[in-house]
Amino acid sequence: MNTNLRYLLFIRMIAIGGQILALAMMQWLFAIQFPPVPVITVIAILGIVTFITWRQLERGKEVSERIFVMQLLTDVMALTVLIYFTGGSANPFISLFILPIIFAAASIHPVCTSFIALSAIACYTFLMFFNVPVLHSHIQNSGIQLHIWGMWFGFILSAGLVAYFVSRMAQALRNREHALAVAREDALRADKAVALGTLAAGTAHELGTPLSTIALLSKELELEYAQDSRLVHDLSMLREQAAE
């Protein structure tokens, strides 16, 4: 979960940069008027939350699924406020609501994913009826042209972020599968070593009793035929070999 949150924070920082660029273009290139104070405040708060969360990750704090859900909800709420003050559902960047859903689907439990999806849908629906309209100069650009350019920029931003996240998640899954494969191979080798040791111990146990019997009988025969030096020598050698 920590790795997924790192990806989320990294992509959020890219999204913040894209939002700042888009707002700058709206203000100076397209002469669109919007309330700057709440918009800048939301972006600043989102940046602070991102910085604090990143520092906590650097300290090794373990991330639970609940924390990850709260981070996704933070993105949904921040995007809702930004779009509320910049035209509502007419804002082409409203398509960015799909990003938290993609993160949720790839990272957390289906129930939590459903919660994030319903939250995004509810915010999208709210923005269709409640928003602060933006004013722009029709002398420079028509509303249709502006919306098309906004959709183009929003698509580039969404496509880039999704492609990055999905590719990183796929790489993480491949690395995990490789690690699991290596672990399975190590476990198989360990099982074979244990089986071989068990077999050797069983064999030694089975041979131990006959060898002890041979050693005992050899000792008794040595005593019984003590006058036959050649036989005693052979029996002694046999007993020594059995003892080894």
RORO-983963 format. One record per residue (C-alpha): residue in three letters; x, y, z. Coordinates in steps of 0.1 Angstrom, whole numbers, padded with zeros to 4 digits, always signed. Last residue first. Example, Ala and Ser with C-alpha at 12.3 -4.5 7.8 and 13.67 -1.06 7.14 Angstrom:
BEGIN
SER+0137-0011+0071
ALA+0123-0045+0078
This chain:
BEGIN
GLU+0326-0465+0124
ALA+0318-0492+0150
ALA+0311-0517+0122
GLN+0346-0512+0108
GLU+0361-0515+0142
ARG+0342-0548+0149
LEU+0352-0562+0115
MET+0389-0553+0122
SER+0387-0570+0156
LEU+0371-0601+0141
ASP+0399-0604+0115
HIS+0426-0600+0141
VAL+0408-0625+0164
LEU+0406-0649+0135
ARG+0444-0646+0129
SER+0452-0648+0166
ASP+0433-0681+0172
GLN+0437-0686+0209
ALA+0412-0658+0217
TYR+0385-0678+0200
GLU+0357-0672+0225
LEU+0368-0637+0235
GLU+0371-0626+0199
LEU+0338-0642+0191
GLU+0321-0622+0218
LYS+0335-0589+0205
SER+0325-0598+0170
LEU+0290-0606+0182
LEU+0287-0572+0198
ALA+0301-0553+0167
ILE+0278-0573+0144
THR+0248-0565+0165
SER+0256-0528+0166
LEU+0260-0529+0129
PRO+0226-0546+0125
THR+0209-0519+0147
GLY+0225-0488+0131
LEU+0217-0497+0096
GLU+0180-0489+0099
HIS+0188-0457+0119
ALA+0213-0446+0093
THR+0188-0452+0066
GLY+0162-0432+0084
ALA+0186-0403+0091
ALA+0196-0403+0054
LEU+0160-0403+0042
THR+0151-0374+0066
GLY+0181-0354+0054
LEU+0171-0360+0018
ALA+0136-0349+0026
VAL+0148-0318+0044
ALA+0171-0309+0015
LYS+0143-0314-0010
ASP+0119-0292+0010
ALA+0146-0265+0012
ARG+0151-0267-0026
LEU+0113-0264-0031
ALA+0111-0234-0007
ASP+0139-0217-0025
GLU+0121-0222-0058
ARG+0088-0209-0043
ALA+0106-0178-0030
VAL+0122-0172-0064
ALA+0087-0174-0080
LEU+0072-0151-0054
ALA+0099-0126-0061
HIS+0093-0128-0098
GLU+0056-0124-0093
ARG+0062-0093-0071
ASN+0085-0078-0097
ARG+0058-0083-0123
LEU+0032-0068-0101
ALA+0054-0038-0094
GLN+0060-0034-0132
ALA+0022-0035-0138
MET+0016-0009-0112
ARG+0043+0013-0127
SER+0027+0009-0162
VAL-0008+0016-0148
PHE+0003+0047-0130
TYR+0023+0062-0159
ALA-0004+0055-0185
VAL-0031+0068-0162
LEU-0011+0100-0156
GLY-0003+0106-0192
ALA-0038+0099-0204
SER-0054+0121-0178
LEU-0031+0151-0186
ILE-0033+0147-0223
PHE-0071+0143-0221
GLY-0075+0174-0200
PHE-0054+0194-0224
TRP-0076+0183-0253
MET-0108+0188-0234
GLY-0097+0223-0225
TRP-0089+0230-0262
ILE-0123+0218-0272
HIS-0140+0238-0244
LEU-0122+0270-0255
GLN-0132+0264-0291
ILE-0168+0259-0282
GLY-0169+0290-0259
SER-0155+0312-0287
ASN-0121+0326-0285
GLN-0105+0361-0285
ILE-0135+0383-0290
HIS-0157+0360-0269
SER-0138+0371-0238
HIS-0144+0348-0210
LEU-0166+0347-0179
VAL-0167+0317-0156
PRO-0199+0303-0140
VAL-0197+0294-0103
ASN-0212+0260-0098
PHE-0243+0241-0086
PHE-0265+0221-0109
MET-0240+0200-0130
LEU-0214+0203-0102
PHE-0236+0182-0079
THR-0238+0154-0104
TYR-0200+0153-0107
CYS-0197+0153-0069
ALA-0222+0124-0066
ILE-0204+0105-0093
ALA-0170+0110-0076
SER-0184+0099-0043
LEU-0201+0068-0058
ALA-0168+0058-0074
ILE-0148+0063-0042
PHE-0174+0042-0023
SER-0174+0015-0050
THR-0136+0013-0047
CYS-0139+0009-0010
VAL-0162-0021-0015
PRO-0139-0034-0042
HIS-0110-0035-0018
ILE-0080-0012-0027
SER-0052-0006-0052
ALA-0061-0009-0089
ALA-0098+0000-0086
ALA-0090+0028-0062
PHE-0064+0043-0084
ILE-0087+0041-0114
ILE-0116+0057-0094
PRO-0093+0085-0082
LEU-0084+0092-0119
ILE-0119+0092-0134
PHE-0128+0125-0117
LEU-0102+0141-0141
SER-0130+0142-0167
ILE-0142+0174-0150
PHE-0112+0190-0166
PRO-0135+0201-0195
ASN-0152+0226-0173
ALA-0189+0227-0183
SER-0197+0205-0153
GLY-0188+0233-0130
GLY-0175+0266-0144
THR-0143+0273-0126
PHE-0153+0278-0090
TYR-0171+0244-0087
ILE-0143+0228-0107
LEU-0117+0236-0080
VAL-0140+0226-0052
THR-0148+0193-0068
LEU-0112+0186-0076
ALA-0103+0192-0039
MET-0131+0169-0028
VAL-0121+0140-0051
ASP-0084+0143-0043
THR-0091+0143-0006
LEU-0114+0113-0011
LEU-0084+0095-0026
GLN-0062+0104+0003
MET-0089+0092+0027
VAL-0091+0059+0009
PHE-0054+0054+0012
ILE-0056+0061+0049
ARG-0083+0035+0054
GLU-0063+0010+0033
SER-0035+0013+0058
VAL-0001+0030+0052
GLU+0028+0021+0074
LYS+0050+0050+0084
GLY+0086+0047+0072
ARG+0098+0082+0079
GLU+0098+0089+0042
LEU+0061+0079+0041
GLN+0054+0105+0067
ARG+0073+0131+0048
TRP+0052+0123+0017
THR+0020+0127+0036
ILE+0031+0161+0048
PHE+0041+0173+0013
THR+0008+0160-0003
VAL-0013+0177+0024
ILE+0006+0209+0019
GLY+0001+0207-0019
LEU-0036+0200-0015
ILE-0039+0230+0008
ALA-0021+0252-0017
ILE-0043+0240-0046
VAL-0075+0247-0025
THR-0063+0282-0015
ILE-0054+0291-0051
VAL-0089+0282-0062
PRO-0106+0299-0033
VAL-0086+0331-0038
PRO-0087+0333-0077
PRO-0124+0336-0083
PHE-0127+0331-0120
GLN-0124+0353-0151
ILE-0113+0338-0184
ALA-0090+0359-0205
PHE-0081+0330-0228
LEU-0043+0334-0226
TRP-0039+0352-0193
GLN-0064+0338-0169
MET-0074+0305-0185
MET-0038+0297-0194
ALA-0026+0304-0159
LEU-0054+0282-0146
ALA-0043+0254-0169
LEU-0007+0257-0158
ILE-0017+0256-0122
GLN-0039+0226-0128
GLY-0011+0208-0146
GLY+0013+0214-0118
ILE-0012+0202-0093
ALA-0018+0171-0115
ILE+0020+0164-0116
MET+0020+0166-0078
ARG-0010+0143-0076
ILE+0008+0118-0098
PHE+0037+0117-0074
LEU+0013+0115-0044
LEU-0006+0086-0060
TYR+0025+0067-0070
ARG+0038+0070-0034
LEU+0004+0059-0021
ASN+0007+0028-0043
THR+0041+0020-0029
ASN+0029+0024+0007
MET+0000+0000+0000
